[in-house]
Amino acid sequence: MRARWFTVGLLAWLWTGVALAQQGGVTTGDAVLDPIFTAFVQGRGAERQAALDELAASGHPDVRQLLEGILGSDLMLHEDSGTIVRVVKQGRRYDTTRLDGSEAFGTVGRRDVDRLSLNNRLRAHLRTLIAGLGLSSEDAGERLAAVNALVDEPDGIGREQLDTLLTSETDERVRRALSSVRARQLIGSDDPDERREGIDALAADLSPDSRRAIARIANADDDEYAAQTRELASVAMARQRALVQRYEIMETIFFGLSLGSVLVLAAIGLAITFGVMGVINMAHGELIMLGAYTAWAMQQLLPQSVTTALLLSIPVAFVVTALVGIAIERSVIRFLYGRPLETLLATFGISLILQQLVRTVVSPRNVPVANPPFMQGTWEVNAVLSLTLNRLWILGFCLVVFALLLILLKRSRFGLEVRAVSQNRQMARAMGVRSARIDSLTFGLGAGVAGIAGVALSQLTNVGPNLGQAYIVDSFMVVVFGGVGNLWGTLIGGMTLGVANKLMEPWAGAILAKILVLTFLILFIQRRPRGLFPQRGRAAAS
Amino acid sequence: MAQTVNKDAGLPEPALRTRTSPPPFPTRRLTTMTELLKGSATLPWLASAALLGAAPGAIAQDDTIKVGVLHSLSGTMAISETTLKDTMLMLIEQQNEKGGLLGKQLEAVVVDPASDWPLFAEKARELIEQEGVAATFGAWTSVSRKSVLPVIEELNSPLFYPVQYEGEESSKNVYYTGAAPNQQAIPAVDYLRDEIGVERWVLAGTDYVYPRTTNRILEAYLKANGVAEEDIMINYTPFGHSDWQSIVSEIQGFGSEGKKTAVVSTVNGDANVPFYKELANQGISAEDIPVVAFSVGEEELSGFDTEPLVGHLAAWNYFMSVDAEANEDFIDAWIEFIGDEDRVTNDPMEAHYIGFNMWVKAVEKAGTTDADAVADAIIGVAVPNLSGGFSAMMPNHHITKPVLIGEIQDDGQFEIVWETSGLVAGDAWSDFLDSSKDLMADWQAPLSCGNYNVKTGECSGQNL
């Protein structure tokens, strides 16, 4: 009898041991979290989502950090020991600590730890869970994010809880978001008065969900909504549509202006060299490229602060490309004055040399240039109109550069001499202006501005040896359209071309829009060969 | 136009001087070609040149078997193709360490067609005629392959093409080790529809033959599966397009109609970077509107900050993160060969690995490197792939491959979220286009045809 119980006990113990060994569970150092993380690491599909739900509901004090750690890949599985560790990246290796903060396995290599794998569905679910936890957070931003996550599922929060939050909420944005969720709940209610209240509240909100909700009511059947409700909804819908159209036009114009600002920045240096000296500089694109590479180089030198690197790279790029420009002028272009075709060929050759130089010295591949934090994200004017911050900054930067150049050319001694030389060289020389020196400096100025344009472009597009090739044709296009040698012409010409391109793009497509703009330009040049704002004066007539 | 700047205006024009006396410096007249040819000293020179020119093959085959590597090492495609040249060098070195092929050592002949499509044809001719290569491994863009096609068919030499392409071709001299649309595009669309529940589709591509043809196939496939015309948006952009504002805004508008929307992207090259950046800037995350790309792999991601791309998808037949012993060994060997721990492996590299091993096996089976003998021997050859299985060469010159869908992670690697349970055989002629649904390719006797029409029973005789 005793022997039998003993055997049963032994077998049970062995079986448990075998089962546990087969399971090879994941350890976290916390008994509550062990099964949850084991299910998450070893489970599949819905089991993993359930594990996350369990974690969120567990009431563990660190729930939020754990969820954020999983989402942000800060938690990994140490392969050999099966422990969940918190990791901090050190170069190509990872510093590990246990979840409770104590020492783990020191610094390990990439192959020793396994990421806790995620896919889009789990990521979205994690965000919803984190947002749900954020509703009672101290930080207004977190509360706003939590409420915004609820907007798509207004029934995810109870009416009473919503009313309580509304009365106790102090932050204006969060109140508006909460009201929007409430409006959505009201629309789904059975009471027609509540529905009307909901429709009015929603009509003010131009987001696609609200518009769709209103449209659904307006087009609904007789039995679902009363005629009065439907009529209200139709009126609201029409009003919304008009507003949306207006904002969409504003958005297109913004896109056009931002494209135009890029064109203006690229072309303005060319307007100066082309206008003042009559030199066709095919290496202009490569000067832009050098400016962009300067931005990259500054970021390599100052890796810890992207913002400082970018701001410093503006004057550095100006100086670097101005020196390159002066070198080109002194060594090649000076001997080719009055011979535009030879200048064209020579500068084309220089552009090839510069391209290959960059390919050999740096790399034939693109180099990464990071955006500083203040240039990331959007400014959401309303639900329909959101302006990306990087483009806004570039637009502002373009206008500032333009204003500075205008002041330089109109108000400074140097600018006076440049204008004199470009209007009547002989007279200027007779007045004591050293025209050769002015030529070099003007070319340097044009090149320097191209360098600054390159820094701006590095924030928008890929930086590679071929960057210049993409902008040289556009630069000439803007200069020819706007009128040679005229800064205002360049600004207005560039902005016009940008806006025209963007207006046509939605219905013609990117490629056809470009073709149409070029065709328009050709026809325009037939009528006004000198561009929008031609140069005046007898010497300019030749 | 430009102002005439005459710095010496006002001075008299210098009179033209004509030379009447000999120049004051010594001159040397170079021997002209005629004189060279006439001179007796040139005869032995000519004779040896003739001998060398007449028998390049004989000299080559005595010592080594030459293998041509036709990848751009400069120009726009250098970014993608340089790593394939290095892969071939590694594979050839490994084979030589195993004793070479048919008792001879292999010699790699590397040329640089510089992303210039006509130069691809010239370089292919140089490899086959002058260097006498037994096989060529190369090309990337479809246009480069189309340029090389007439040359290799005229000279009857094989080309192993490692890149995913648009199909609609089966040449006697090309072995397509990259994915056909039914091994990449179609399964990706199935995944989006079945697993993600996508109902609206944006087909965005670069404007050239591969995206255009792939989108034609996908549009036909979607419509055949009940997707309405207004639920499909197609868009093309030029190479290197960087201003994605309006297009991304349109995509966002298209995707906010209440139905789950996805973008199927055949955008090639570095235009992908500003595209993904703009998606991130306008607040469209991979969870809202996922983008599945066919031309974005580990090599393209290794150049830039992948944070805005996390969660977006790619469809390939191999990822560096595949968990298989063959893959671990390959990656270790590759890192050792290239001497850089940060280098990555990608799908076209696996295609070269498979193609090269298939060629070696076929040559050993046939006992010769002669193109026709190899063509007969290679069909049916199966070699291990890097995902733990085998790939076999089909009679239509395509191979069997698994299809994998991966999500981009923040370190530029892919997390595999779905794979086919078995291997998919490449289909050269898409079943979804009217022009090709009746066509099939079979290079084995008795058909020996690249585009055989099963309805009419005729072989059109063309390889394109």
Interface residues (C-beta under 8 A of the other chain):
Chain A: S73 R92 R115 S117 L118 N119 N120 R123 A124 R127 P208 D209 R212 E251 T252 F255 S258 L259 V262 F274 M277 G278 V279 I280 Y337 G338 P340 R359 P364 R365 N366 V367 P368 A370 N371 Q376 G377 T378 S386 T388 L389 N390 R391 S422 R425 Q426 L460 T461 N462 G464 N466 A470 K502 E505 P506 G509 A510 I511 K514 A539 A540 S542
Chain B: M1 A2 Q3 T4 V5 N6 K7 A9 S74 T76 A78 I79 T82 I196 D207 N235 Y236 T237 P238 G240 H241 S242 D243 Q245 S246 I247 S249 E250 S256 E257 G258 D270 V273 P274 K277 E278 N281 Q282 G283 A286 E287 P290 G303 F304 D305 G311 E341 D342 E407 Q409 D410 E415 V417
